[in-house]
Amino acid sequence: MTPFLKIAIEAAEAAQVVIKKYYAGDFEIEIKPDETPVTVADVETEKTIKKIILDAFPDHGFFGEETGKVNENADYNWLIDPIDGTKSFVRGYPFFSTQIALMHKGELIMGVSNSPEFNELAYAEKGFGAWLNGQQINVSDIDSIKKSTLSLGNIASIASKPQWQRVGDLVSSVNRIRGYGDFYHYHLLASGKIELILESDVNILDIAALAVIVREAGGVFTDLKGDELSLDSTSVLASNNRDIHSKVLKDISY
């Protein structure tokens, strides 16, 4: 592990302590301007992560879901969602995680995805493979859409677009269709258990770490236009191989 990854895992583990303290507990919920919920757990978790990272790398940038940006023009920028899946968190079901990614000069180079209730810690660094709970993971070798399992997430915005019918065609052409959502279907893809993920209505903090993990496991990760991820990305197409990816993009890209 590089010092970057060691600190990221340390921060994720410290965040888990805070999350466990509040999960299924009594806390107030506020609604942000974008109509998503935020709790004291989100804010305290992010502050915990922020302190650990910036104490270790004071010259780095930091972009957090709850506390915003610090030193954003730095070469190294940390992208943090302290509790990705706050709606799940406040309803008391376990589909939430901590997402920590590192970007160097615009390129995602490291990601940590920790799920306290699933007991899954996934991480990856560019060029060093992807790992889940200390075991190296890889995408499946399934090479056809017909044999693939597809997971959909946050597809409300697609439902109003002409591509909705094409998504329906894709659903009818795969082997299985599921909606695992949030971090979990990316862990499954990187572990070789599903082959395709289609998702919209996301932001880069939700998906940055997961993109590194999927890619280092051998997968492909773009937006629904086929473009590389950027700070402005709002959609995902992730898959286990380039051939499947290109075929799906041809049909549903927008």
C-alpha positions as semicolon CSV with decimal commas, in nm:
position;residue;x (nm);y (nm);z (nm)
1;M;0,000;0,000;0,000
2;T;0,107;0,355;-0,069
3;P;0,079;0,612;0,209
4;F;-0,231;0,743;0,029
5;L;-0,415;0,414;0,059
6;K;-0,305;0,356;0,418
7;I;-0,443;0,692;0,523
8;A;-0,764;0,639;0,324
9;I;-0,828;0,307;0,498
10;E;-0,747;0,461;0,835
11;A;-0,999;0,736;0,762
12;A;-1,264;0,485;0,650
13;E;-1,219;0,282;0,967
14;A;-1,244;0,594;1,185
15;A;-1,555;0,695;0,993
16;Q;-1,710;0,357;1,064
17;V;-1,683;0,419;1,438
18;V;-1,882;0,741;1,403
19;I;-2,139;0,579;1,173
20;K;-2,194;0,285;1,409
21;K;-2,256;0,530;1,694
22;Y;-2,548;0,689;1,511
23;Y;-2,691;0,408;1,298
24;A;-3,042;0,310;1,406
25;G;-3,016;0,578;1,671
26;D;-3,205;0,898;1,744
27;F;-3,085;1,196;1,541
28;E;-3,235;1,491;1,360
29;I;-3,265;1,493;0,983
30;E;-3,233;1,808;0,775
31;I;-3,325;1,843;0,408
32;K;-3,065;2,010;0,186
33;P;-3,157;2,244;-0,103
34;D;-3,136;1,949;-0,345
35;E;-3,403;1,773;-0,133
36;T;-3,167;1,505;-0,006
37;P;-3,133;1,434;0,367
38;V;-2,834;1,512;0,585
39;T;-2,775;1,421;0,949
40;V;-2,527;1,499;1,222
41;A;-2,377;1,158;1,141
42;D;-2,291;1,271;0,786
43;V;-2,125;1,590;0,906
44;E;-1,935;1,434;1,196
45;T;-1,818;1,146;0,979
46;E;-1,686;1,383;0,713
47;K;-1,505;1,597;0,970
48;T;-1,338;1,284;1,106
49;I;-1,221;1,182;0,757
50;K;-1,111;1,535;0,672
51;K;-0,892;1,571;0,981
52;I;-0,712;1,242;0,921
53;I;-0,645;1,315;0,555
54;L;-0,542;1,679;0,587
55;D;-0,327;1,609;0,894
56;A;-0,138;1,357;0,679
57;F;-0,140;1,560;0,355
58;P;-0,189;1,929;0,441
59;D;-0,110;2,045;0,087
60;H;-0,378;1,828;-0,074
61;G;-0,721;1,943;-0,184
62;F;-1,038;1,813;-0,023
63;F;-1,389;1,798;-0,171
64;G;-1,650;1,669;0,072
65;E;-2,022;1,613;0,032
66;E;-2,100;1,806;0,348
67;T;-1,812;2,050;0,414
68;G;-1,725;2,149;0,058
69;K;-1,388;2,222;-0,100
70;V;-1,048;2,308;0,043
71;N;-0,743;2,393;-0,171
72;E;-0,920;2,275;-0,484
73;N;-0,637;2,380;-0,716
74;A;-0,394;2,130;-0,561
75;D;-0,250;1,851;-0,777
76;Y;-0,394;1,591;-0,540
77;N;-0,764;1,615;-0,452
78;W;-0,960;1,388;-0,218
79;L;-1,324;1,321;-0,306
80;I;-1,536;1,219;-0,008
81;D;-1,891;1,104;0,051
82;P;-1,899;1,021;0,424
83;I;-2,230;0,835;0,411
84;D;-2,326;0,752;0,056
85;G;-2,682;0,631;0,090
86;T;-2,807;0,863;0,364
87;K;-3,168;0,781;0,271
88;S;-3,094;0,418;0,354
89;F;-2,908;0,521;0,668
90;V;-3,198;0,722;0,808
91;R;-3,451;0,449;0,725
92;G;-3,241;0,191;0,906
93;Y;-3,142;-0,043;0,624
94;P;-2,784;-0,123;0,541
95;F;-2,726;0,001;0,184
96;F;-2,491;0,282;0,274
97;S;-2,114;0,323;0,269
98;T;-1,821;0,560;0,303
99;Q;-1,657;0,661;-0,024
100;I;-1,301;0,799;-0,032
101;A;-1,121;0,864;-0,362
102;L;-0,802;1,039;-0,463
103;M;-0,761;1,229;-0,788
104;H;-0,423;1,341;-0,922
105;K;-0,428;1,615;-1,184
106;G;-0,778;1,513;-1,287
107;E;-0,716;1,138;-1,293
108;L;-0,869;0,902;-1,038
109;I;-0,586;0,695;-0,890
110;M;-0,717;0,543;-0,566
111;G;-1,048;0,444;-0,412
112;V;-1,179;0,304;-0,085
113;S;-1,539;0,190;-0,037
114;N;-1,636;0,077;0,313
115;S;-1,973;-0,067;0,409
116;P;-2,006;-0,087;0,788
117;E;-2,319;-0,304;0,794
118;F;-2,208;-0,539;0,515
119;N;-1,858;-0,567;0,662
120;E;-1,710;-0,503;0,318
121;L;-1,397;-0,294;0,271
122;A;-1,306;-0,263;-0,096
123;Y;-1,008;-0,066;-0,220
124;A;-0,784;-0,019;-0,520
125;E;-0,492;0,183;-0,646
126;K;-0,413;0,241;-1,011
127;G;-0,187;-0,037;-1,134
128;F;-0,216;-0,253;-0,820
129;G;-0,546;-0,437;-0,861
130;A;-0,866;-0,433;-0,657
131;W;-0,922;-0,591;-0,318
132;L;-1,216;-0,682;-0,098
133;N;-1,153;-0,765;0,268
134;G;-0,791;-0,840;0,187
135;Q;-0,860;-1,072;-0,108
136;Q;-0,788;-0,969;-0,465
137;I;-1,101;-0,950;-0,680
138;N;-1,168;-0,957;-1,052
139;V;-1,465;-0,910;-1,282
140;S;-1,630;-1,212;-1,442
141;D;-1,531;-1,351;-1,781
142;I;-1,888;-1,357;-1,917
143;D;-1,866;-1,211;-2,265
144;S;-2,225;-1,171;-2,388
145;I;-2,515;-0,950;-2,292
146;K;-2,747;-1,249;-2,308
147;K;-2,558;-1,417;-2,023
148;S;-2,511;-1,103;-1,817
149;T;-2,676;-0,981;-1,498
150;L;-2,774;-0,614;-1,506
151;S;-2,829;-0,395;-1,201
152;L;-3,011;-0,061;-1,230
153;G;-2,990;0,234;-0,992
154;N;-3,130;0,587;-0,968
155;I;-3,292;0,569;-1,310
156;A;-3,570;0,824;-1,257
157;S;-3,419;1,079;-1,496
158;I;-3,375;0,819;-1,770
159;A;-3,745;0,726;-1,748
160;S;-3,838;1,063;-1,898
161;K;-3,596;1,035;-2,191
162;P;-3,628;0,859;-2,528
163;Q;-3,360;0,614;-2,408
164;W;-3,612;0,462;-2,167
165;Q;-3,743;0,228;-2,438
166;R;-3,386;0,121;-2,514
167;V;-3,329;0,047;-2,147
168;G;-3,639;-0,171;-2,166
169;D;-3,488;-0,353;-2,462
170;L;-3,166;-0,406;-2,264
171;V;-3,362;-0,541;-1,967
172;S;-3,532;-0,796;-2,192
173;S;-3,202;-0,908;-2,344
174;V;-2,998;-0,987;-2,030
175;N;-3,003;-1,304;-1,823
176;R;-3,109;-1,138;-1,496
177;I;-3,218;-0,793;-1,387
178;R;-3,168;-0,656;-1,036
179;G;-3,151;-0,322;-0,856
180;Y;-2,887;-0,363;-0,589
181;G;-2,808;0,008;-0,580
182;D;-2,560;0,238;-0,413
183;F;-2,215;0,090;-0,343
184;Y;-2,328;-0,271;-0,344
185;H;-2,371;-0,345;-0,713
186;Y;-2,022;-0,205;-0,780
187;H;-1,873;-0,441;-0,523
188;L;-2,062;-0,726;-0,694
189;L;-1,936;-0,623;-1,039
190;A;-1,575;-0,597;-0,924
191;S;-1,608;-0,937;-0,755
192;G;-1,731;-1,112;-1,070
193;K;-2,091;-1,162;-0,954
194;I;-2,272;-0,935;-1,199
195;E;-2,171;-0,788;-1,533
196;L;-2,353;-0,458;-1,597
197;I;-2,458;-0,149;-1,403
198;L;-2,664;0,136;-1,542
199;E;-2,721;0,435;-1,316
200;S;-2,819;0,800;-1,338
201;D;-2,874;1,086;-1,093
202;V;-2,537;1,041;-0,924
203;N;-2,250;1,277;-0,852
204;I;-1,878;1,219;-0,868
205;L;-1,848;1,179;-0,491
206;D;-2,081;0,877;-0,509
207;I;-1,884;0,694;-0,774
208;A;-1,520;0,809;-0,785
209;A;-1,378;0,544;-0,551
210;L;-1,597;0,274;-0,702
211;A;-1,472;0,359;-1,051
212;V;-1,112;0,291;-0,946
213;I;-1,213;-0,037;-0,783
214;V;-1,409;-0,161;-1,085
215;R;-1,135;-0,063;-1,330
216;E;-0,860;-0,225;-1,124
217;A;-1,072;-0,542;-1,107
218;G;-1,062;-0,547;-1,489
219;G;-1,389;-0,370;-1,562
220;V;-1,491;-0,063;-1,762
221;F;-1,645;0,247;-1,608
222;T;-1,776;0,551;-1,803
223;D;-2,077;0,779;-1,801
224;L;-2,377;0,701;-2,022
225;K;-2,222;0,896;-2,309
226;G;-1,914;0,677;-2,295
227;D;-1,703;0,962;-2,162
228;E;-1,443;0,948;-1,886
229;L;-1,558;1,055;-1,542
230;S;-1,516;1,417;-1,438
231;L;-1,629;1,630;-1,147
232;D;-1,946;1,697;-1,346
233;S;-2,041;1,334;-1,418
234;T;-2,401;1,240;-1,332
235;S;-2,444;0,893;-1,484
236;V;-2,271;0,556;-1,503
237;L;-2,234;0,261;-1,732
238;A;-2,006;0,003;-1,573
239;S;-1,935;-0,342;-1,710
240;N;-1,700;-0,636;-1,694
241;N;-1,552;-0,598;-2,042
242;R;-1,505;-0,359;-2,330
243;D;-1,711;-0,555;-2,584
244;I;-2,026;-0,563;-2,371
245;H;-1,971;-0,201;-2,276
246;S;-1,949;-0,077;-2,632
247;K;-2,258;-0,272;-2,740
248;V;-2,469;-0,129;-2,459
249;L;-2,340;0,225;-2,518
250;K;-2,434;0,201;-2,884
251;D;-2,795;0,139;-2,786
252;I;-2,853;0,362;-2,484
253;S;-2,598;0,646;-2,485
254;Y;-2,737;1,000;-2,467
